[in-house]
Amino acid sequence: MSRVYNFSAGPAVLPEEVLREVQQEMLDYRGSGQSVMEMSHRSRVFDEIIKEAEADLRELMAIPENYKVLFLQGGASLQFAMIPMNLMKNRVADYIVTGQWAKKAWQEAQKYGKAVKIASSEDQTFSYIPDCSDLPIDDDADYVYICQNNTIYGTAFKKLPDTKGKLLVADISSCFLSEPVDVSKYGILYGGVQKNVGPAGMVIAIVREDLITDDVLEGTPTMMKYKTHADADSLYNTPNCWSIYVCGKVFKWLKQMGGLEAMRERNVKKAAVLYDFLDESRMFRGTVRKEDRSLMNVPFVTGDKELDARFVKEAEAAGFINLKGHRSVGGMRASIYNAMPMEGVEKLAAFMKKFEEENR
Ligand SMILES: *Cc1c(COP(=O)(O)O)cnc(C)c1O
């Protein structure tokens, strides 16, 4: 067996320890005589799995008691609609558009009310985070929306926007559990788990309890109401049992690694290996304003499309896969989520250095 270094933006690398445990429990989960894929979501054995996953996530993120943790389907993209359906009481919301995902969320919200783009970095291909210290927040805005880490462009909010007292809603898909967050600063935090947490097919929404009501937009489907899922402890219908199970294992792994403060330290060091190399290199350069660089997604270019393509091809042959940048930006992107070991990043930097020397 040989495993590659997988720099995919998502679905992405998972901790090898977790995969091995899952493999061991595949045919017979802890004496139940069945795999987690085969068991009833209403069984006692699964009840323990989902409860323990939630408890571990609460501990890791220090989620206050007045927030619900919901395991939902439809990916992060369904939240683009679910958020306005549940929160747009005045039919006004403010969006900070820092990339494709924020833009999609903003466009979706326009179906339900007045979604106002109050800041954007599209003028420079989303390569920076706009100044959010004094934004023209609407008086009757129901919430202010951000995408905290921009997976495609490699930027991240280092400081949350001043929402002037309005509710903050954040898509944290690609920075989920990469460092500590103060949950109490948000009304809703949500993320698709396939970037930094677990297998595809699930989104975790952390929602402040007072926002979970029957007062939703007229015509909102039952499945799109947070209250439906909150009242049923995420078991209104059959959830993604498999993803909940594997995410639960990743939560345990993160606890064993020392929790989110330890992960931040590790992620800062890991990202520095690549960014330091990019800053020194005469062939490769990062595409993002320095102070806005993401710890998770590192885009870079040579400035020559043919050279970029050759690099991606040779890297793949050397066991570094999925380094091609998003189709909308080109170049390269290394996603270095929690489960990417330091060794993978060091070896990639060494490979880039060698490529540079050989192609000067
Ligand atoms: C990948 C991604 C999405 C879309 O996730 P799906 O689960 O495929 O809907 C949304 N937001 C961000 C920040 C992402 O990285």
The ligand as a Tripos MOL2 file, in Angstrom:
@<TRIPOS>MOLECULE
LIG
   15    15     1     0     0
SMALL
NO_CHARGES

@<TRIPOS>ATOM
      1 C1        -16.6220   23.6980   -0.5450 C.3       1 LIG1
      2 C2        -17.2420   24.8860    0.0300 C.ar      1 LIG1
      3 C3        -18.6140   25.1210   -0.0620 C.ar      1 LIG1
      4 C4        -19.5630   24.1940   -0.8020 C.3       1 LIG1
      5 O1        -19.6940   23.0170   -0.1010 O.3       1 LIG1
      6 P1        -20.7230   21.8660   -0.5530 P.3       1 LIG1
      7 O2        -20.7400   20.9960    0.6420 O.co2     1 LIG1
      8 O3        -20.1550   21.2210   -1.7620 O.co2     1 LIG1
      9 O4        -22.0320   22.5090   -0.8110 O.co2     1 LIG1
     10 C5        -19.1370   26.2530    0.5340 C.ar      1 LIG1
     11 N1        -18.3460   27.1110    1.1880 N.ar      1 LIG1
     12 C6        -17.0090   26.9260    1.2850 C.ar      1 LIG1
     13 C7        -16.1820   27.9120    2.0330 C.3       1 LIG1
     14 C8        -16.4270   25.8120    0.7290 C.ar      1 LIG1
     15 O5        -15.0990   25.6260    0.8230 O.3       1 LIG1
@<TRIPOS>BOND
     1     1     2 1
     2     2     3 ar
     3     2    14 ar
     4     3     4 1
     5     3    10 ar
     6     4     5 1
     7     5     6 1
     8     6     7 2
     9     6     8 1
    10     6     9 1
    11    10    11 ar
    12    11    12 ar
    13    12    13 1
    14    12    14 ar
    15    14    15 1
@<TRIPOS>SUBSTRUCTURE
     1 LIG1         1 GROUP 0 **** ****
